[in-house]
């Protein structure tokens, strides 16, 4: 036993192993469930759950967008929006197109008159998706709104 103890004591004095007089520490693991971090939602879509659960009270659809997704109103212009069909600057769409329940609206101002309580879901389509789904003339993107279907 004495022969086995010498190398351990020697190693302990030069710092290779912990001294034998040290007590073992008991590690207690926390058994409480950790809170689940809420994943960042789809940045191209807003649902009623998103804007009602926010704690804010919105009056109109444009209020929802200005607060939760302001980038929808100032999209970056893609190459097609900056240039005409011949590649010269100045062609393409000049305004974001709005569709409410599948019907194209005359302007973005329609979102000012649409009450937030009627909105079920809103979705933004970037330049590529907007052109793919709705055709030419949608180069700045599209905001699609689904409502409860009741009159404004």
Secondary structure, 3 states (H helix, E strand, C coil): CHHHHHHHHHHHHHCCCCCCCCCCCCCCCCCCCCCCCCCCCCCCEEEHHHHHCCCCCCCEHHHHHHHHCHHHHCCCCCHHHHECCCCCECCCCCCCEEEECCEECCCCCHHHHCEHHHEEEEEEECHHHHHHHHCCCCCCCEEEEEECCCCC
